[in-house]
C-alpha cells in the first residue's frame, strides 16, 4: 500500500498554519486585477488580502480562472514520481471548472502510472467550507486511514458541510450575475443584506434577505441552530472579506451559543473574494444537511 498526499486548491481559504498542520499540497488559484495576474498562495506571497480588498474598494475589477491541465499534471506527477498516491479534494464544480480539469488529468495519468491511485473528489464546497472538509479529511489521514477510507469520508460528509454567508455590498454579486442590477440598487438603498448558502450541487444560492448588518449576522447564527450536529464537539470555521470585527462578533456569538471545541477565523482569499466582495462574512460547520 502506497503512502498518499492530499492535494487541494487555494479556494479552501485555510490559514497557512492549518494547511501545514494538515500536511496538504495546495495549488494556488489564479486571478487577474487590472491586467496583472497573481497566484493566490495561502501565505499571500504574491498578493495580500488587505491590499486585494483595498483595491476592490477603490473600484478595481478582479477576474479569476480555473487551474489548467499543465498545473495539475505537474503537481500530481511530482507526487506520483515519489511513489505516492494522490487524493485531490477540489473547489466546487458548481462554481468553477477546476474540478473537471483535475479529473481529465487524473484519467490521463492513470494510464502512465497504473500502479498508483489518483482520486479526485468534488467537495461541492467553497472558501473555508471546502477548507473544513479538507481539514477534517486530513485529520482522518493522520489518524491512520487509507486513501480509500479518506476519499469515502469526504464523499460521505460533503453534503453535511453547511455554508452560510452574508455580504455587505450587493454590487459584487451583481457583477457575478447572482443578483440583478435593480436588486443591487434597491438593496443598497434600503440596506438590504442577502443571506446565502451553498446548495447540494455546489452553487451559491440567495435564500433570503434581511435589513441591516446586525440582523444578517444573527440570521447566520440562527441557521446554525437549525441544523448543526453536536456543535460542542466540532471545529467551526469563519471566513471574512476584510471585516475581522464582524468575524470576531460572530465568533463570540457562536461560542456563547454552542461552546464548540475550536473556532478558526481566516480571510476569504482573493479568488472567492473577487466574486463576493469586501464585507462578506461566512460560517461553516457540519449539520444534518446543507
ABEGO torsion letter per residue (X at the ends): XBBBBBBBBAAAGBBAAAAAAAGBBBBBBBBBBGGBBBBBBAAGAABBAAAAAAAAAAGBBBBBBBBBAAAAAAAAAAAAAAGBBBBBBBBBAAABAAAAAAAAAAAAAAAABAABBBBBBBAGBBEAAAAAAAAAAAAAAAAGBBAAAAAAAAAAAAAABBBBBBBABAAAAAAAGABBAAAAAAAAAAGBBBBBBBBAAGBBBBAEBBBEAAAAAAAAAAAAAAABBGAAABBBBBBBBGBAAAAAAAAAAAAAAAGBABBBBBBBBAAAAAAAEBGBBBBBBBBABX
